[in-house]
C-alpha cells in the first residue's frame, strides 16, 4: 500500500465520521465536509491505483 492509498483510506474514514456526526446532529455543514473528505479519499485511491498500474506496467 503506497502513500496515496493510505491518504485515501484516512480521508474516507474521517469523512465517514464527519458525515455520520453531521447527520446525527443535524449539522448540514459538517455532513457536507464529510462528503467532501470521502470524495477526496476516493481521489487519492484513484491516484494510487494509477501509480500502481504504471509501476506494474513498467516491470
N, C-alpha and C positions, 0 to 999 in steps of 0.2 A: 504494500500500500504506500503510495507516494504522498507527498505533501498536499497535493490538490485534493486527493480523496479524503485525507484527514481533515482538511479545512471544510470540505463539503459535508462530512458527517457531523462535524461540530456545529456548523451553521444550521443544518437541518434539525439537529436536536434542540438547539437554542430557539429556533423558530417555532418548533412544535410546542415548546413550553410556553413561549410568549403567546402563541395563538390560543392555546387552551386557557391560559390565565385570562386573556382578554375576553374570551367567550364566557367564562365563568363570572367575571366581574362586570361584564357589560362594557368594557373599555374597548371601543372600536379602534382607537389609535394603537393600542398595544397589540390587538389582534392583527391589524394591518402590518405592524412591524414584524410580527411573527411570520406572516405570509411572505413578506419580503425576504426575511432571513432564510426561509425554506427555499425560495426561488434562487437565492444567492448560493445556497448549498448545492442545489441541483446544477447550477452553472459550474461550480468548482468540480463537481463529479464529472461533468461532461468534459471539462478541460483535462482532467486526469485521464479519462478514457482515451481522448485524442493523443495525449502524450504516450500512453501505454501502446496504442496502436502504432504510432510512429516508431517507438522503440522496438516493438516486436517485428515490424516490417523491415527494419534495418539489420536484423540478426541473421 
